Amino acid sequence: MKIIGARIYLVNVGSLHPVLVELNTDGGITGVGEAAIAYGIGGTAAAGMTTDLVQAVVLGRDPFRIEELWTEMYDHSFWAKGGGPIVFAGISAIEQALWDIKGKALGIPVYEFLGGKLRDHVSTYANGWSFRCNTPDEFAAAAERVVRDGYSGLKCNPLAMPRPDGGIRHVSRRSVDRAAIDLAVERIRSIRGAVGPAVAIMVDLSGGLTTDATIRLCQRFADQDILFIEEPADPFDLGALKKISSRVDAPLAVGERLFTRYGYRSVLEARAADVLQPDIGNTGGIMEAKKIAAMAETYNARIAPHVCASPIATAAALQLDACVANFMIQELYPYRPPAHFQLVDHAPESEVENGQLRIPDRPGLGINLVPDRVRAFLWTEVGP
């Protein structure tokens, strides 16, 4: 079997722009993957990088030789060594699609290639539920809805402000005034008051503040029983992360903006974080995330995979979740617009029951694009 072509889609749904790829083979099997640059700036660049990698490395090659193709993309793109999210998002999207092809060709889920299942269901938490909230009372009411929907965990960024397009605006210039800090604290307190002590609350700071301000803010969360604080520091500032971890009791989580096992090495060696959050769509793909999880296990750290994009990203994360011993909890965005989930035939988000998600047993990633839903978003086509 050979790769003979690809379609790259740059989707626009609400405030998101997922970058999706289909790899086509001469055996009639199509694999799908996703570059996790669905928000912020860079979707067009990721689509271009994915196209370049397909043309330079993947066309005409055997899709079963995944490790070989990954190594060639890493070694011979030139920019991957020390590279950032654009190049690794492209590699990740292609790698997922290769696994999808292999699983579909052999009639088994991807997790079977990775050691098989450790679990049949995974615990999930909801994100994105607070994007239209501003006041503490609005946060509390929205959190109550999440709990009514069966979730026992939820995450928000208490410093972020809602945008008209349904997204959120993060902190600018690494500082906010005292009123914004007080508002962030009151938002979390209102959530805890609304959901009670049994629901897990996670706080995402997106590395927005200076180190000293972050420590002071996190210390004010100390009585709210936070499950973890995500990205308390700039992703590349290991010194800040270590300083924060020495002054804050809540577990720290990092990883959505770290790439490949090489990017995680220094964090693990410094024991600066308790939870790692690789995003399969930008850290190098499914196997790379599995390697990161194995490294984390040797440092007694847990894995809570990051997801920010389409249901393809969720489907890929479930393959990892199934076979990782130190798995903690899976992120979901269940409150996206309906068109977001209609891009595919089996959106995992629609199958959540009481905050639990069953590991699917369909071949490959267990998911396909719906042609009528994605056709309008075709960005480029490579090959026949």
N, C-alpha and C positions, 0 to 999 in steps of 0.2 A: 504494500500500500504506500502511496506517495501523496504528499500535500500538493495540490494543483492550483489552489487559489484561496482567496480570503475576501471577506466583506467586513469593513469597519464602519460602525455606526456611532455617530455623535448625537445622542438623544437629548431632547430638552423636555423635561416634565416638571412643572412647577419651578422650584428654585434649583433643581438639579440638572446636570448634564452628563449622565453616565456614558462611558466609552466602552462599547461592546465589540467583540470580534467573533466572527465565525470562520473557522478553517475548514476548507473543503478538500476531500480526498478523491482519488480516482476509483475508490471502492464505493462511493456514494454515501459515505458517512461524514457527517458534519459535527464538529466540536465547537463549543462556545466558551468564552472567557470574558473577563472584565478587567479593565484598567481602573483602579480606584482613585480616579481624579474627578469625582462626581460633583464636587463643590469647590469653591475657591476658583482660582485662575489656573489654567493649564490643560483643560480638556482637549483643545485643538492640538496642542503640542504632543499630548499623549497619543492621540489618534495618529499623528504623523510619525511618531516614534514606532508605534506598533506596525504601521505600514512599512517603514524602512526595515525593521527587523524581519518581517515576513519576506520581503523582497531579497534581502541580503543573505539570510541564513536558512529560512524555513522552506521556501518553495522547492519542490522536487525531492524533499527529504522524507525519510521514513518516520511517521508520527509516533511509532512505538519507542524510538530511541530518545526518550525525553531528557535523560541526564546529559546525553551527548549534545543535544540541541541547546539545552540551558547553558552548558559550559561554553559552547561556541558563541552564544549571544553575550555571555558575560565577558569572555576573553577577547572577542573580536569586534565588539561594538566600539571599543576603545574607551568610551565614556562611562561604561558600567563600573569600572574600578574606581571607587570613590564617588560614584555618581549619585544622583538624587531621585526624586519620585517619578520624574518623567520617563527616564530610561528603565527603571525597575517596574513601573506600571506597565510598560509595553512588554517587557519580559514576562511579567506575571500573567497578563492576559493570554499571551500565547501558550504559556506553560499549562494553564488551566484547560485551554481548548485541546491541547495534546492529550491530557489525562482523560478528558471527556471522550475523545475519539477512541482511545484505547479501551476504556470501559464499555463503550457502546459496541465496539467490535467484538469484544469477548463476552458481552452480556452480563457484566458485573459492575457494582458500584465502585467508585474510585477508592473508597476506604479499604476494599479487599486487597488492593495493591500495597497498602500501608500497614499491614499487620492485622486487619480485621477489626471488628467492633469490640470496644470495651464497654459500651453502653448502648441501649436502644433509644433512649430519650435524653434530651439535654434541657437544663434549666436556662431560661432566657430572661433578659430584662429589656424594658422599653426605653427607647430614646426618641427624641423628636416631638414628644407629646407637649412640651412646654414652649415651643417656638413662637407661639402667638401670645404668650403670657407676659405681663409686665408687673403688676402688683403682687404682693404676697398672697392675697386672697385668690387671685387668678391662678397662681401656681398651685395653691391648695386644692381648688376645684378641679383643675386638670389632673392632678395627681390622684384624686379620688376616682376619677374615671378610669385611670390606668389600673387601679386596684380592682375596681368593679369588673374590668375586662379579664381579670384572672392573673395578672402579673404580680409577682411577689418581689420584684425589683425594678427600680427606675433610676434614670440618670438625667442630669441637666447641667447646664453651665449657668450658675447663678449670677455671673458677671455680664452675660451676654444680653443684648437688647433685640427685640423683634424688628424685622425688616418688612416692608410692605409686600415683598414677593413671597413671604412665608418662611424665609430663612432667618438667620440670626446674625447680628453684627458683633464681632469680638472686640476685645479691648484694643484701643489704639495707643501708641506711644508709651506702652508699658506702665501706664498709671491711670488711676481713676481717683475721683475725689472721695472724701469721707462719706458723703451721702450714698454713693454707689456701693461702697464697702458695706455700709449698714443695711442697704437694700438687699445685697447678696445674702447676708446673714439672716435677715428676716424671711427671705424667700425659702431658705432651707429649713428654718424653724417652722414656718407655716406648713411646709410639706410634711415634716415629721409629725406635727400636730394632727394633720389630716389623715395620714395613713397608719399611724400607730407604730408601736415598737417592733412589730414582726416583719415589716417590709424593709428590704434593703434599699438604701439610698446611696447612690454614687455621685460624686461631684467632679465635673470636668472644668479645669481652669485654662486649658489650651495654652499654657505657658505664657499667659498674658501679662503678668505683673513682675516687678523686680523681686529678687530673692527675699529681701526683708519684708516687703509687703505681703508676699505669699505666705511666709511663716506666720505673720500676725493674723492673716485671714484664716488660715487653717487651724490655728489655735482657738479661734472663736467658734469653729465647728466642732470642737472636741467633745461637747456634751450631746451631740446629735447622732452618735453611733454610726459614723459613715463607713460603708463597706470598703471603699477605696477612693482616693483622690487622684484623678487622672491628669497627666501632663502638668504637674505643678511648676515645672521649669521649662525653659527652652529645650527642645529635644536634643540639642548638641552641647548643652552646658552641663557636663557631668559634675563639675564642682558645685554648681548651684543645687543640683539634684541631691548630692550627698549632704550638703549643708541643711537642706530642707528635711531630709529623712532623719537627720540627727535631732531635729527640733520638733518634729510632728509625729504624734503617736499613730495616727491613722495610716493604714497601708497605702503605699504609693504605686501608681500604675503608669506605665509608659509604653510607647511602641508604635502608634499609628504613623509617626513620622521618623521611624528608624527602618533601615533597609538592609535586608539579608542578615545572615548570621554574623557577619563581620560588624554590622552596626550595633548589634546587641552585646557583643563580647565585653566591651568596657563597662557597660552597665551591670552585667552579671559579676564581673570580677570585682567591682567596687561594692557589690551588694547594696546598690543604691535604690533598688525598687523591689517590691514584693510580687507584683503582678505584671506580666508582659502581655502586650496587646498587638501582636503582629496582624497586619491587614494583608490577607492573601493576595489582594489586588495590587499591592505596591511593594511588598517586601521580597518578592521573587517568586511567588507562587505557592502551590500546595506543598510540594516536597520541601521547599525552603522553610516554610512555616513549621513543618514537622521537625526539621533539624533544629530550628530555634527552640521549639518545645522540648526537645531532648536536652539541649544545652541548659535550659531553664530548670529542668528536673534535677540536674546534677548540682544546682545551686539552691535547691529547695524552694523554687519559685513556681508560681502558678501561671496558667495561660487563660486569658479571656479575650478571644479573637475580636479585633475591631472590624466593624462593618459600617460602611457609610453610603453604599451605592445601590445598585439594582438587586432584584432577587437572585441574579446569577451569583453575586458576591456572597449572599447568604447561603446558597446551595453549596458553593465551594467551601465555605467555613464549616458547614455541617460534616463534610467529608473528613476534615481535620478533627473536629470535635469528637467524632465517633471513635477515634483510635489514639487519643492522647491521654495518658494516665493522669497528668497534672492539669487537666482541664478544670476551669472554675465555673464560668457562666458565659452565655453567648449574647452579644448585643443584637438588638433588632430595632427597626424603624417601622412599627406597624401602622402608623398614622399618615403615611404618604398618600397623595392623591390616587384614586383607583387606577388611573392610566399607568402609574408606575408599576403596579403589580400585573397589569394586563400585557406587559411586554413579553411575558413568558407563559408557558402552559401550566406550570406547577409552582406557583410562587409559595415558598415555604411559609411566609408570613401569614398566609391564609389558613394554615394548618395548625396554628398554635392552639393548644387547649390547656387552660389553667396555668399559663406561663410555661408550659412544657412543649417541646417540639420533637416529634419522632424523627429519627434518622431514616431517610427514605431508602428503599431497596431497589430503586430503578437504576438501570445501567448508567455508567458514566457519572456525571453530576446530577442526573435525574431531572434535567430541565432542558427545554428548548425555547428558542425565540419563536414568537408568533409572527409569521411573515407580514400579515396585514397591519400589525401594530408597529413594526420597526421599519417598514419599507421607506416611509417618508424621511427617516433619519439617516439613510445611507450616506456616508461621508466619502468613501472611496471603495473601489473594488479592484482586487489584484488578481491577475490570471483569468482563465476562462470562466 
